[in-house]
């Protein structure tokens, strides 16, 4: 779970930096490849070695976002999903 908590905090910080630089958050990011191309500094490790998959939801030129970490099938903590949003609201309880 520490992996998810840490990476969601990093994604929130990257989104805040984008807001400061570009005037908006990103739109939806649903794949690892897209995540890496939009946030090249997001380097949590090799995708296949991570216990969680990460996505960001929000409309294009968004005024808010929700970043999610969902445990991958066959990993510990089955069913866990954690989120953080543009207002720093967190759902970090399983």
C-alpha positions, 0 to 999 in steps of 0.5 A, a space after each residue: 500500500 505504501 507504493 500506492 500512497 507514495 505514487 498518488 502523492 507524486 502524481 498530485 504534485 505533478 498535476 499541481 506543477 502542470 496547473 502552475 505551468 499550463 493553467 490546467 490539469 491533464 485530461 484523462 490518462 488511462 494507460 502507462 504509456 500516456 502517463 510516462 509521456 505526459 509526466 516523464 519525471 514519474 518514475 515509480 519503477 518498471 510497470 510489470 513490477 508495480 503492485 498497482 496500476 495508475 490512472 487519472 480521470 478528468 476532462 481535457 483542460 480540466 479544472 480538477 482530476 482524480 488519480 487512482 491506484 488499483 491493485 493488479 490481479 493476483 497481487 496482495 491486497 486484492 480489491 484495494 483502490 486508492 484515490 487522491 484529487 485536485 483538492 487533496 481529498 484522499 481515499 487511502 483506506 482499503 
